[in-house]
């Protein structure tokens, strides 16, 4: 009894001594954390930028022009290029110079499908980080399709993105947003609403709500800086009513034939194979094929398909050289080409990869009723691992989840049979009851959420120590009261260790600390969920196992402690167990190591990261895969 308070006091003093108090005011701290965020964003988005360029550094020097806006336009140069280029008196500014010349700093990037809007936005984002000064905001890219416009303001969305994508604790994320140290780069306004009869919806309620929120977004008395991307037709439909005020709208121009030839030549490993296509483009700069190959997406697709082998000149022989025919021809060959080019240690076949990626597109159907020929504007874009479970059938996955939870808690039960008969029935009843409750909770859980990581929130030593003392002060009396069921001696010998374990587990789950600094992907989020369950379950299992073992023997202690500890872990780690149940229910449609497969698909250029989500490399690829459950014939 005397050792217990001395031990608790020692823990408190050790924590206080090991952690220095936080110094400096809130604004200074926020600027320091902004530098950490800038490094995270640069690492993550540099990888996405390279993926969009076909895992290469060669890029097309896009041209864009200022689009006239009738209502409250921003002041901006008339035109620019992705990278500065030009001689003499006419030199177009690069994208970062263009943006910094805009007053106020609000830019809307529009263009056709595949025109390079996201690449341009990423180029600007990375350049702003590279030239960032202390105190400048950090540009953070956010897919707009995940904005809950009915419940979230723009600052709420920014805070959520830092928490989900970059593993920031909510309080620090809120501080960065509050001090205007996050520059929103909002990608895909056209993805907010489905098409109507194949055309953009002029009403577009979600996109309209976004525009209203952006028009209300302010920094003090000035319009808040932002960068927005949207397809041209969708933005034109929106601006029949209103557009983003105090913003410069630029339109990305089609890729000129000279730039297209330069890009294909730079990407080629053997220019002789490309010569017939290059000569055709030079001879017919206004021809059908040159017009079709005037988007970065199709040029990159062509360069990838013929990167190592094949004759690009066969594109000249297509019977119908329109955009749809070229897309069908190239996309049919795209997956086999990337598998042929990239490392494939697990032996994924083009057939399997196509079918798996097609199956995942069905999750991106928000209504569950789309046919293969439905227009692509009805699809969403983000695949988050712990949100995929409805894809295998809600009832089926929940039932599997419940069965797994029940069997896991019952797994230590055979150890009970070594105890005296008079004890067996009681312990079997208690463990069975816990198993049934765990199964029922698994069924009742709707959409599991990833818990806040208990290993990151930066707090002062005094905050940590006071929180630990508080949880122990709560846990020890609870354990003692539970122990009194067996008498005062049992309460002291057994109940207090149980209380210590309860307090320690609660403290860990509530927030041990580590600075943010890891880009949190889908697989990492699943691991954190499982880790939190273990952090809660292990101390409970040890304490209860110790208590039961002291009273009834080692076998009972092991069985009882493990069962209750597993029950606690299952109650906490909802997302990871639901994900495992989903994988078991999807064995014939998806690989069991789905996260590993999707990471591989990113390395070969079929997918890309978007914070905690996976996205298809391009919306055109996603739409084509949804339309084709099986790979089309390459003949």
Secondary structure, DSSP 4 states (H G I P E B T S, - for coil): -HHHHHHHHHHHHHHHHHSPPP-S-HHHHHHHHHHHHHHHHHHHHHHHHHHHTTSSS-----EEEEEP-SSSBPB--SEEESS-B--TT--BBPHHHHHHTSBSSEEEEEESTTSSHHHHHHHHHHHHHHTPPTTPPEEEEEEGGG--TTT--HHHHHHHHHHHHH---HHHHHHHHHTT-EEEEEE-GGGSS--BTTB--SS-HHHHHHHHHHHH-EETTEEPPEEEEEEHHHHHHHTTT---TTBEEEEEPPPPHHHHHHHHHHH-S-HHHHHHHHHHHHH-TTSHHHHHT-SHHHHHHHHHHTSSSS-GGGGGG-SS-SHHHHHHHHHHHHHHHHHHHS--TT---HHHHHHHHHHHHGGGBSSS---TTS-GGGB---B-GGG-GGGG-HHHHHHHHHHHHHHHHHGGGGGGGGS-HHHHHHHHHHHHHHHHHHHHHHHH--S--PPPPTB-----HHHHHHHHHHHHHHHHHHHHHHHGGG-HHHIIIIIHHHHHHHHHHHHHHHHB---------HHHHHHHHHHHHHHHHHHHHHHHHHHHHHHH-HHHHHHHHHHHHHHHHHHH-HHHHHHHHHHHHTTTTS-SSHHHHHHHHHHTTSEEEETTEEEES-HHHHHHHHH-SSPPP--
